[in-house]
Amino acid sequence: MTAAWRHGNTVCLLENGEAFFPRVFEAIRAARQEVLLETFILFDDKVGQELRQALIEAAQRGVEIDVTVDGYGSDCLDEAFIGGLTEAGVRFHIFDPRPRVFGFRVNALRRMHRKIVVVDSQVAFVGGINYSADHLAEFGPDAKQDYAAQLQGPIVEDIRRFARDAVHGGRRRRWPRRRGPAHAASGEGAALFVTRDNDRHSTDIERYYRAGFRTAQHEIIVANAYFFPGYRLLRDLRNAARRGVRVRLILQGEPDMPIAQLAARTLYDYLLSAGVIIYEYCERPLHGKVACIDDEWATVGSSNLDPLSLALNLEANVVVRDQAFTAELRDSLEELIQRHCRRITPQHGMKRVLRRLWFGVAVFHFLHRFPAWAAAFPSRDPLLQRVEPPQPTAPTDEARHD
């Protein structure tokens, strides 16, 4: 699907599970025709159970429902959890399901990392929040900081078309007839739905980030959980800072994956020397994948700025041109900076300079070459397995006589 700007949308920022889950569950409970849902992680916890119940109730009302989870991210779901959904009529799909080998997940590359919901062609959700309790503050110090966008207006049909084709491979089938004006303009925002795959759209998300950085006039704020982008994107950030744009990065200070923090820190000297301002978010693990540029450009989605998201995984972001939405996201990020971040300052000394030189050669050789190396990783056709409803158990001889 070719990305196109759609005008007349209403876009609402949803911060963390406290804002995101109620909106999604409410939309599913109000569904009358269709629900399309994709997620990397679905856990059998309080959040997963509430989603499951909302989907079952919708299916029992006759709503057509397709749910897709990733076989790596959601490999702990048991037959009882999935069986209750499929028995109610939910079409449940697993992307690249593979059994564990000696207790280890072996399908780590080329994951379905998208987080998308579309309900009745009227409302869509795109972001980075999975269906798990660790996106709620009550989870404790390890609760994740994250974002999603709720969208209404013409952009919803683009997201719907993409999600249904992802499930059915672009094959034609009879889809629920829409009720009401699915394409009616409902707001002021222009929105673009952009995805990354391992075929014709392998660099789309990165290209829109880079275009935003190159055209920035006065401000760039990026908050990204796993930051280890390609050489060209780093160069665009440095060039923006050098021409006077205020470039600020919010990265992990309390990482859920320490290796991600170590990788990002190898880039600090390179960025700081050009005037980029770097903060580490220290309140809890940062899981967001968002950015805002100047007064009206923003993006929210599933794509990190690291080799997995930019060169291997299947991702989805929404890019928005809307002053109110951009201001809302900027205000949220400013609050993180003011209340929960520490600023990184340059460090000096000969030992530091030598270490920087060594890391610089190794790191930038890797970043420069990785897109080409990624082609050597397994590139099988994505397998989407539909889970069939449980079969009724045949009665025993004793039961037949009763």
One Martini backbone bead per residue (centre of mass of N, CA, C, O) as a GRO file, in nm:
protein
  402
    1MET     BB    1   0.095   0.037   0.024
    2THR     BB    2   0.050   0.369  -0.044
    3ALA     BB    3   0.128   0.651   0.095
    4ALA     BB    4  -0.109   0.908   0.221
    5TRP     BB    5  -0.243   1.203   0.261
    6ARG     BB    6  -0.486   1.295   0.516
    7HIS     BB    7  -0.759   1.497   0.564
    8GLY     BB    8  -0.962   1.560   0.842
    9ASN     BB    9  -0.845   1.483   1.131
   10THR     BB   10  -0.862   1.320   1.448
   11VAL     BB   11  -0.610   1.353   1.708
   12CYS     BB   12  -0.512   1.148   1.991
   13LEU     BB   13  -0.339   1.136   2.282
   14LEU     BB   14  -0.195   0.836   2.440
   15GLU     BB   15  -0.085   0.779   2.776
   16ASN     BB   16  -0.057   0.496   2.841
   17GLY     BB   17  -0.271   0.260   2.970
   18GLU     BB   18  -0.475   0.454   3.113
   19ALA     BB   19  -0.565   0.572   2.823
   20PHE     BB   20  -0.571   0.332   2.617
   21PHE     BB   21  -0.746   0.090   2.712
   22PRO     BB   22  -1.029   0.224   2.748
   23ARG     BB   23  -1.059   0.311   2.449
   24VAL     BB   24  -1.041   0.032   2.318
   25PHE     BB   25  -1.260  -0.116   2.480
   26GLU     BB   26  -1.489   0.075   2.408
   27ALA     BB   27  -1.480   0.032   2.102
   28ILE     BB   28  -1.535  -0.275   2.110
   29ARG     BB   29  -1.809  -0.257   2.270
   30ALA     BB   30  -1.930  -0.071   2.019
   31ALA     BB   31  -1.922  -0.272   1.812
   32ARG     BB   32  -2.095  -0.388   1.489
   33GLN     BB   33  -1.880  -0.524   1.260
   34GLU     BB   34  -1.552  -0.450   1.320
   35VAL     BB   35  -1.228  -0.605   1.413
   36LEU     BB   36  -0.883  -0.494   1.405
   37LEU     BB   37  -0.594  -0.671   1.548
   38GLU     BB   38  -0.257  -0.578   1.643
   39THR     BB   39   0.020  -0.751   1.820
   40PHE     BB   40   0.303  -0.838   1.984
   41ILE     BB   41   0.165  -0.828   2.280
   42LEU     BB   42  -0.013  -1.091   2.468
   43PHE     BB   43  -0.137  -1.127   2.788
   44ASP     BB   44  -0.234  -1.329   3.075
   45ASP     BB   45  -0.384  -1.074   3.219
   46LYS     BB   46  -0.576  -0.817   3.308
   47VAL     BB   47  -0.561  -0.697   3.023
   48GLY     BB   48  -0.600  -0.950   2.849
   49GLN     BB   49  -0.876  -1.028   2.977
   50GLU     BB   50  -1.032  -0.774   2.897
   51LEU     BB   51  -0.993  -0.802   2.597
   52ARG     BB   52  -1.111  -1.084   2.564
   53GLN     BB   53  -1.399  -1.013   2.665
   54ALA     BB   54  -1.462  -0.794   2.454
   55LEU     BB   55  -1.431  -0.982   2.207
   56ILE     BB   56  -1.639  -1.197   2.279
   57GLU     BB   57  -1.884  -1.009   2.297
   58ALA     BB   58  -1.864  -0.908   2.006
   59ALA     BB   59  -1.885  -1.183   1.862
   60GLN     BB   60  -2.169  -1.253   1.989
   61ARG     BB   61  -2.297  -0.999   1.817
   62GLY     BB   62  -2.146  -1.036   1.513
   63VAL     BB   63  -1.863  -0.952   1.504
   64GLU     BB   64  -1.590  -0.909   1.307
   65ILE     BB   65  -1.278  -1.083   1.400
   66ASP     BB   66  -0.926  -0.987   1.400
   67VAL     BB   67  -0.637  -1.148   1.544
   68THR     BB   68  -0.286  -1.048   1.584
   69VAL     BB   69   0.008  -1.220   1.676
   70ASP     BB   70   0.319  -1.281   1.793
   71GLY     BB   71   0.523  -1.565   1.825
   72TYR     BB   72   0.731  -1.422   2.020
   73GLY     BB   73   0.570  -1.214   2.206
   74SER     BB   74   0.305  -1.449   2.236
   75ASP     BB   75   0.404  -1.757   2.339
   76CYS     BB   76   0.227  -1.791   2.631
   77LEU     BB   77  -0.032  -1.873   2.516
   78ASP     BB   78  -0.298  -2.066   2.574
   79GLU     BB   79  -0.560  -2.265   2.484
   80ALA     BB   80  -0.773  -2.134   2.664
   81PHE     BB   81  -0.744  -1.842   2.575
   82ILE     BB   82  -0.784  -1.890   2.266
   83GLY     BB   83  -1.037  -2.076   2.266
   84GLY     BB   84  -1.245  -1.868   2.367
   85LEU     BB   85  -1.225  -1.694   2.111
   86THR     BB   86  -1.279  -1.900   1.878
   87GLU     BB   87  -1.551  -2.005   1.991
   88ALA     BB   88  -1.686  -1.709   1.951
   89GLY     BB   89  -1.541  -1.618   1.645
   90VAL     BB   90  -1.255  -1.553   1.653
   91ARG     BB   91  -0.988  -1.462   1.450
   92PHE     BB   92  -0.682  -1.629   1.510
   93HIS     BB   93  -0.344  -1.505   1.477
   94ILE     BB   94  -0.004  -1.621   1.399
   95PHE     BB   95   0.315  -1.496   1.374
   96ASP     BB   96   0.542  -1.714   1.342
   97PRO     BB   97   0.519  -1.999   1.473
   98ARG     BB   98   0.735  -2.133   1.742
   99PRO     BB   99   0.904  -2.343   1.911
  100ARG     BB  100   1.084  -2.409   2.166
  101VAL     BB  101   1.441  -2.440   2.243
  102PHE     BB  102   1.530  -2.519   2.539
  103GLY     BB  103   1.341  -2.255   2.625
  104PHE     BB  104   1.395  -2.099   2.353
  105ARG     BB  105   1.362  -1.837   2.145
  106VAL     BB  106   1.418  -1.848   1.771
  107ASN     BB  107   1.219  -1.597   1.649
  108ALA     BB  108   1.369  -1.288   1.650
  109LEU     BB  109   1.336  -1.234   1.348
  110ARG     BB  110   1.109  -1.067   1.182
  111ARG     BB  111   0.880  -0.915   1.331
  112MET     BB  112   0.553  -0.845   1.452
  113HIS     BB  113   0.543  -0.501   1.584
  114ARG     BB  114   0.267  -0.411   1.566
  115LYS     BB  115   0.003  -0.152   1.672
  116ILE     BB  116  -0.337  -0.226   1.589
  117VAL     BB  117  -0.664  -0.059   1.555
  118VAL     BB  118  -0.993  -0.137   1.409
  119VAL     BB  119  -1.328   0.022   1.413
  120ASP     BB  120  -1.579   0.040   1.188
  121SER     BB  121  -1.416   0.267   1.021
  122GLN     BB  122  -1.397   0.503   1.267
  123VAL     BB  123  -1.150   0.382   1.441
  124ALA     BB  124  -0.802   0.427   1.541
  125PHE     BB  125  -0.491   0.258   1.650
  126VAL     BB  126  -0.152   0.387   1.709
  127GLY     BB  127   0.157   0.230   1.844
  128GLY     BB  128   0.349   0.092   2.146
  129ILE     BB  129   0.116  -0.063   2.295
  130ASN     BB  130   0.060  -0.328   2.480
  131TYR     BB  131  -0.109  -0.624   2.623
  132SER     BB  132  -0.011  -0.522   2.939
  133ALA     BB  133   0.047  -0.445   3.277
  134ASP     BB  134   0.332  -0.287   3.219
  135HIS     BB  135   0.144  -0.017   3.125
  136LEU     BB  136   0.100   0.027   3.434
  137ALA     BB  137   0.171   0.193   3.723
  138GLU     BB  138   0.090  -0.048   3.924
  139PHE     BB  139   0.341  -0.230   3.847
  140GLY     BB  140   0.572  -0.020   3.892
  141PRO     BB  141   0.905   0.041   3.822
  142ASP     BB  142   0.849  -0.137   3.537
  143ALA     BB  143   0.678   0.056   3.411
  144LYS     BB  144   0.579   0.190   3.111
  145GLN     BB  145   0.664   0.442   2.876
  146ASP     BB  146   0.394   0.551   2.655
  147TYR     BB  147   0.236   0.557   2.315
  148ALA     BB  148  -0.064   0.678   2.141
  149ALA     BB  149  -0.313   0.691   1.872
  150GLN     BB  150  -0.618   0.847   1.798
  151LEU     BB  151  -0.831   0.795   1.505
  152GLN     BB  152  -1.026   1.019   1.292
  153GLY     BB  153  -1.114   0.959   0.960
  154PRO     BB  154  -0.972   0.896   0.654
  155ILE     BB  155  -0.724   0.727   0.771
  156VAL     BB  156  -0.875   0.470   0.864
  157GLU     BB  157  -0.901   0.325   0.588
  158ASP     BB  158  -0.600   0.272   0.548
  159ILE     BB  159  -0.566   0.095   0.799
  160ARG     BB  160  -0.780  -0.113   0.732
  161ARG     BB  161  -0.667  -0.215   0.463
  162PHE     BB  162  -0.401  -0.311   0.576
  163ALA     BB  163  -0.505  -0.510   0.799
  164ARG     BB  164  -0.672  -0.699   0.612
  165ASP     BB  165  -0.439  -0.772   0.415
  166ALA     BB  166  -0.254  -0.901   0.631
  167VAL     BB  167  -0.453  -1.139   0.683
  168HIS     BB  168  -0.541  -1.197   0.350
  169GLY     BB  169  -0.322  -1.117   0.129
  170GLY     BB  170  -0.524  -0.934  -0.062
  171ARG     BB  171  -0.769  -1.089  -0.073
  172ARG     BB  172  -1.076  -1.133  -0.170
  173ARG     BB  173  -1.366  -1.030   0.021
  174ARG     BB  174  -1.623  -1.014   0.234
  175TRP     BB  175  -1.720  -0.717   0.377
  176PRO     BB  176  -1.841  -0.518   0.586
  177ARG     BB  177  -2.083  -0.299   0.589
  178ARG     BB  178  -2.109   0.020   0.616
  179ARG     BB  179  -2.194   0.267   0.865
  180GLY     BB  180  -2.174   0.543   0.746
  181PRO     BB  181  -1.924   0.799   0.723
  182ALA     BB  182  -1.604   0.692   0.698
  183HIS     BB  183  -1.477   0.964   0.530
  184ALA     BB  184  -1.536   1.187   0.708
  185ALA     BB  185  -1.456   1.483   0.804
  186SER     BB  186  -1.338   1.562   1.165
  187GLY     BB  187  -1.083   1.758   1.118
  188GLU     BB  188  -0.750   1.921   1.090
  189GLY     BB  189  -0.571   1.678   1.040
  190ALA     BB  190  -0.288   1.544   0.903
  191ALA     BB  191  -0.235   1.202   0.775
  192LEU     BB  192   0.008   0.922   0.792
  193PHE     BB  193   0.042   0.588   0.689
  194VAL     BB  194   0.334   0.402   0.795
  195THR     BB  195   0.541   0.132   0.679
  196ARG     BB  196   0.732  -0.175   0.752
  197ASP     BB  197   0.913  -0.398   0.541
  198ASN     BB  198   1.068  -0.674   0.331
  199ASP     BB  199   1.012  -0.509   0.059
  200ARG     BB  200   0.886  -0.204  -0.057
  201HIS     BB  201   0.906  -0.084   0.273
  202SER     BB  202   1.201  -0.083   0.424
  203THR     BB  203   1.237   0.270   0.454
  204ASP     BB  204   0.992   0.456   0.523
  205ILE     BB  205   1.020   0.551   0.817
  206GLU     BB  206   1.304   0.667   0.795
  207ARG     BB  207   1.241   0.876   0.571
  208TYR     BB  208   1.045   1.051   0.743
  209TYR     BB  209   1.240   1.126   0.957
  210ARG     BB  210   1.457   1.256   0.776
  211ALA     BB  211   1.276   1.470   0.651
  212GLY     BB  212   1.215   1.612   0.917
  213PHE     BB  213   1.509   1.685   0.993
  214ARG     BB  214   1.584   1.847   0.727
  215THR     BB  215   1.322   2.062   0.772
  216ALA     BB  216   1.396   2.178   1.024
  217GLN     BB  217   1.398   2.496   1.205
  218HIS     BB  218   1.393   2.473   1.562
  219GLU     BB  219   1.276   2.162   1.635
  220ILE     BB  220   1.373   1.853   1.812
  221ILE     BB  221   1.192   1.561   1.940
  222VAL     BB  222   1.313   1.250   2.081
  223ALA     BB  223   1.148   0.941   2.180
  224ASN     BB  224   1.348   0.640   2.243
  225ALA     BB  225   1.412   0.327   2.350
  226TYR     BB  226   1.581   0.219   2.082
  227PHE     BB  227   1.897   0.372   2.013
  228PHE     BB  228   2.039   0.270   1.677
  229PRO     BB  229   2.087   0.411   1.412
  230GLY     BB  230   2.162   0.511   1.124
  231TYR     BB  231   2.393   0.708   0.977
  232ARG     BB  232   2.201   0.908   0.828
  233LEU     BB  233   2.028   0.990   1.069
  234LEU     BB  234   2.257   1.098   1.242
  235ARG     BB  235   2.349   1.313   1.040
  236ASP     BB  236   2.080   1.474   1.040
  237LEU     BB  237   2.092   1.554   1.336
  238ARG     BB  238   2.363   1.704   1.330
  239ASN     BB  239   2.290   1.908   1.107
  240ALA     BB  240   2.061   2.041   1.259
  241ALA     BB  241   2.229   2.142   1.501
  242ARG     BB  242   2.438   2.309   1.327
  243ARG     BB  243   2.193   2.505   1.207
  244GLY     BB  244   2.019   2.562   1.503
  245VAL     BB  245   1.870   2.328   1.600
  246ARG     BB  246   1.682   2.198   1.861
  247VAL     BB  247   1.819   1.896   1.981
  248ARG     BB  248   1.628   1.629   2.143
  249LEU     BB  249   1.693   1.347   2.353
  250ILE     BB  250   1.502   1.058   2.472
  251LEU     BB  251   1.631   0.811   2.679
  252GLN     BB  252   1.746   0.550   2.850
  253GLY     BB  253   1.791   0.506   3.218
  254GLU     BB  254   1.574   0.250   3.276
  255PRO     BB  255   1.622  -0.032   3.144
  256ASP     BB  256   1.493  -0.340   3.020
  257MET     BB  257   1.758  -0.331   2.818
  258PRO     BB  258   2.084  -0.272   2.870
  259ILE     BB  259   2.203  -0.303   2.580
  260ALA     BB  260   2.055  -0.056   2.463
  261GLN     BB  261   2.203   0.156   2.632
  262LEU     BB  262   2.490   0.089   2.545
  263ALA     BB  263   2.452   0.151   2.247
  264ALA     BB  264   2.363   0.448   2.272
  265ARG     BB  265   2.624   0.552   2.428
  266THR     BB  266   2.819   0.529   2.178
  267LEU     BB  267   2.675   0.808   2.049
  268TYR     BB  268   2.707   1.061   2.227
  269ASP     BB  269   2.964   1.209   2.134
  270TYR     BB  270   2.879   1.254   1.842
  271LEU     BB  271   2.627   1.432   1.919
  272LEU     BB  272   2.736   1.639   2.126
  273SER     BB  273   2.955   1.771   1.931
  274ALA     BB  274   2.694   1.906   1.758
  275GLY     BB  275   2.457   1.988   1.993
  276VAL     BB  276   2.317   1.763   2.109
  277ILE     BB  277   2.057   1.681   2.332
  278ILE     BB  278   2.075   1.461   2.621
  279TYR     BB  279   1.842   1.234   2.771
  280GLU     BB  280   1.755   1.047   3.066
  281TYR     BB  281   1.506   0.831   3.162
  282CYS     BB  282   1.443   0.753   3.529
  283GLU     BB  283   1.161   0.648   3.632
  284ARG     BB  284   1.134   0.438   3.387
  285PRO     BB  285   1.075   0.255   3.133
  286LEU     BB  286   1.127   0.323   2.801
  287HIS     BB  287   0.878   0.272   2.512
  288GLY     BB  288   0.884   0.492   2.321
  289LYS     BB  289   0.787   0.618   1.964
  290VAL     BB  290   0.865   0.950   1.932
  291ALA     BB  291   0.794   1.275   1.761
  292CYS     BB  292   0.884   1.633   1.727
  293ILE     BB  293   0.841   1.910   1.484
  294ASP     BB  294   0.803   2.190   1.563
  295ASP     BB  295   0.449   2.276   1.531
  296GLU     BB  296   0.323   2.006   1.325
  297TRP     BB  297   0.518   1.754   1.371
  298ALA     BB  298   0.438   1.399   1.410
  299THR     BB  299   0.514   1.077   1.578
  300VAL     BB  300   0.355   0.748   1.609
  301GLY     BB  301   0.462   0.411   1.725
  302SER     BB  302   0.657   0.099   1.685
  303SER     BB  303   0.926   0.236   1.595
  304ASN     BB  304   1.233   0.210   1.633
  305LEU     BB  305   1.589   0.331   1.639
  306ASP     BB  306   1.685   0.039   1.509
  307PRO     BB  307   1.775  -0.242   1.342
  308LEU     BB  308   1.515  -0.401   1.382
  309SER     BB  309   1.307  -0.179   1.288
  310LEU     BB  310   1.473  -0.066   1.021
  311ALA     BB  311   1.550  -0.389   0.893
  312LEU     BB  312   1.322  -0.628   1.001
  313ASN     BB  313   1.064  -0.536   1.107
  314LEU     BB  314   0.719  -0.494   1.152
  315GLU     BB  315   0.578  -0.166   1.102
  316ALA     BB  316   0.390   0.125   1.260
  317ASN     BB  317   0.304   0.459   1.165
  318VAL     BB  318   0.210   0.796   1.247
  319VAL     BB  319   0.179   1.096   1.065
  320VAL     BB  320   0.151   1.441   1.185
  321ARG     BB  321  -0.033   1.749   1.090
  322ASP     BB  322  -0.070   1.914   1.403
  323GLN     BB  323  -0.068   2.149   1.642
  324ALA     BB  324  -0.219   2.023   1.883
  325PHE     BB  325  -0.079   1.748   1.890
  326THR     BB  326   0.214   1.846   1.904
  327ALA     BB  327   0.178   2.007   2.168
  328GLU     BB  328   0.095   1.766   2.344
  329LEU     BB  329   0.352   1.604   2.306
  330ARG     BB  330   0.555   1.816   2.395
  331ASP     BB  331   0.446   1.853   2.683
  332SER     BB  332   0.503   1.562   2.773
  333LEU     BB  333   0.813   1.571   2.718
  334GLU     BB  334   0.878   1.812   2.897
  335GLU     BB  335   0.797   1.674   3.160
  336LEU     BB  336   1.008   1.459   3.153
  337ILE     BB  337   1.252   1.645   3.153
  338GLN     BB  338   1.184   1.811   3.419
  339ARG     BB  339   1.118   1.543   3.620
  340HIS     BB  340   1.283   1.253   3.484
  341CYS     BB  341   1.563   1.377   3.387
  342ARG     BB  342   1.897   1.349   3.263
  343ARG     BB  343   2.172   1.519   3.168
  344ILE     BB  344   2.413   1.494   2.925
  345THR     BB  345   2.761   1.526   2.949
  346PRO     BB  346   3.053   1.593   2.848
  347GLN     BB  347   3.360   1.412   2.817
  348HIS     BB  348   3.702   1.411   2.912
  349GLY     BB  349   4.004   1.299   2.785
  350MET     BB  350   4.224   1.075   2.656
  351LYS     BB  351   4.077   0.813   2.719
  352ARG     BB  352   3.812   0.906   2.593
  353VAL     BB  353   3.916   0.959   2.307
  354LEU     BB  354   4.013   0.671   2.245
  355ARG     BB  355   3.744   0.531   2.293
  356ARG     BB  356   3.586   0.693   2.086
  357LEU     BB  357   3.749   0.606   1.840
  358TRP     BB  358   3.701   0.303   1.861
  359PHE     BB  359   3.391   0.309   1.866
  360GLY     BB  360   3.347   0.472   1.610
  361VAL     BB  361   3.455   0.272   1.406
  362ALA     BB  362   3.275   0.029   1.482
  363VAL     BB  363   2.989   0.154   1.484
  364PHE     BB  364   2.986   0.295   1.195
  365HIS     BB  365   3.037   0.043   1.038
  366PHE     BB  366   2.782  -0.099   1.124
  367LEU     BB  367   2.569   0.118   1.042
  368HIS     BB  368   2.654   0.130   0.740
  369ARG     BB  369   2.620  -0.200   0.685
  370PHE     BB  370   2.351  -0.324   0.794
  371PRO     BB  371   2.142  -0.310   0.561
  372ALA     BB  372   2.303  -0.521   0.394
  373TRP     BB  373   2.319  -0.751   0.608
  374ALA     BB  374   2.011  -0.802   0.649
  375ALA     BB  375   1.975  -0.972   0.384
  376ALA     BB  376   2.111  -1.237   0.526
  377PHE     BB  377   1.878  -1.287   0.672
  378PRO     BB  378   1.611  -1.444   0.717
  379SER     BB  379   1.361  -1.454   0.419
  380ARG     BB  380   1.088  -1.555   0.469
  381ASP     BB  381   0.776  -1.618   0.442
  382PRO     BB  382   0.522  -1.515   0.607
  383LEU     BB  383   0.361  -1.676   0.878
  384LEU     BB  384   0.002  -1.721   0.902
  385GLN     BB  385  -0.171  -1.859   1.172
  386ARG     BB  386  -0.469  -2.017   1.217
  387VAL     BB  387  -0.682  -2.069   1.483
  388GLU     BB  388  -0.877  -2.317   1.565
  389PRO     BB  389  -1.135  -2.429   1.698
  390PRO     BB  390  -1.236  -2.626   1.928
  391GLN     BB  391  -1.307  -2.951   1.953
  392PRO     BB  392  -1.536  -3.158   2.029
  393THR     BB  393  -1.578  -3.398   2.252
  394ALA     BB  394  -1.613  -3.718   2.249
  395PRO     BB  395  -1.813  -3.938   2.370
  396THR     BB  396  -1.833  -4.174   2.583
  397ASP     BB  397  -1.971  -4.470   2.655
  398GLU     BB  398  -2.091  -4.381   2.926
  399ALA     BB  399  -2.231  -4.125   2.816
  400ARG     BB  400  -2.421  -4.279   2.620
  401HIS     BB  401  -2.576  -4.440   2.859
  402ASP     BB  402  -2.689  -4.182   3.034
   0.00000   0.00000   0.00000
